[in-house]
Amino acid sequence: MTLEEKATLIIKDIKSQTGTDPCAMFRNMVKNEYIKMHGPEHHILDGACLLMAFYNAGGKINGPRCCKRDAMIAFKNAIEYVNNNYGVKLNYSEQKCSFTSINQQCIKERCPFFE
């Protein structure tokens, strides 16, 4: 089974999860035979569990979002966490967005990456 096929199954199956505990969802989902203990599908499953728990708690995830902004914020936070907790130094270069002209939902000056 390809990773794309596994991702499709994760997206389909995560929608049946209830509750607001992403760790419990993860434990339920890894029981599926298509999810391998050390497979790359865990990278998809982690986010899917967190988003489903957020949605089940009443969070709104259907609105337009800037994936670049969200990814860059996540990277910055993760780098900061690793640097503060694991005795290594990951580099972070300041990011500026180059998609403003093609992103109709751009929040411009309210975005930390607006240029």
N, C-alpha and C positions, 0 to 999 in steps of 0.2 A: 504494500500500500504506500502510495506517495505521501509526502508531507502535505501537499495540497489537498489530497483526499482526507487525510486525518484532520486538517484544519476545518474542512467542510463539516465533518462529523462533530468536531468539538463545538462549532457554532450551532449546529442543529441540537445537540444534546444539552448544551449549557442552558438553553432556554427552558428546559423542564426543571431546573434547579430552583428551589424556593429558599427563603430565609435570607439572612444578611451576613452570614459568616463565610467569607471566601475560602477559609481553610477547610471548613466542612465540605464545601462544594468541591474543592480540589480532591479531598479524600474520596468523595463519592465518584467523581469523574475518573480517577485513575483506576478504578475497578474495571473500566471498559478495556476489552482485549486489544483495541487498536492503540492504546497508550502504553508505551514502553517505559520502564523505570528510568532509563538514562537517554531517552530519545529527545530529539529537538522539538517535539510537539509540546513539551513542557513550557517552552517559551510562549506558545500561543495560549496554552491552558491557564497559565498564571494570570495573564491579563484578562482572559475571558471570565475567570472566577471573580476577580475584583470588580469588573464592570457589571456582572450580573448581580452581585451583592449590592453594589451601589444602586442599580436600577430597582432591585427589590425593596431597598430602603426608601424609595421615593425619589431617587436622583434622576435628573433629566439628562439623557444621553442621545436624544434624537435630533438635537439642534445642530446647526452647522458649527464645525470646530476647525481650527487650524491645526492640522496634525504636526506640522513642522514646529509650531510654537510649543505644543504639548510635549513633543518628543525632546525638544531642546531643554525645556524645564525639567523633564524627567532625567535627562542625562546629567544636567548640572547638579541636581539634587543627589543622584546616585554617585557621582564623582566625589562630591563633598562628603557623603557618608563613608565611602570607601577610604578616602584620605584620612578621615577622622577616626576610623575604627580598625583598620587592617594593617597599619604600619607600612603602607606603600604610598607612593605619590603618583596619582594619575594627573595628567595635564588637562586643563580646560582652556580652550581659546574662546574669547568673546565671540558671540554669534550675532550676525546681522541678517535680517530676512531680505531675500531678493524676489519675493513672490507677491509683494503688495499690489503691483499693477495687474496681476491676473487673479487675485483673490477678492471676490466681491464681498466676502464677509470679514475682511481685514478690519481689525479694531484700531489700527494705526498707532497713535501716540500712547494708547493704553497698553500696548504690547511691549514687553521688555526687549524685543528683537527688532522693532520697527527702525527703519533707516530712512 
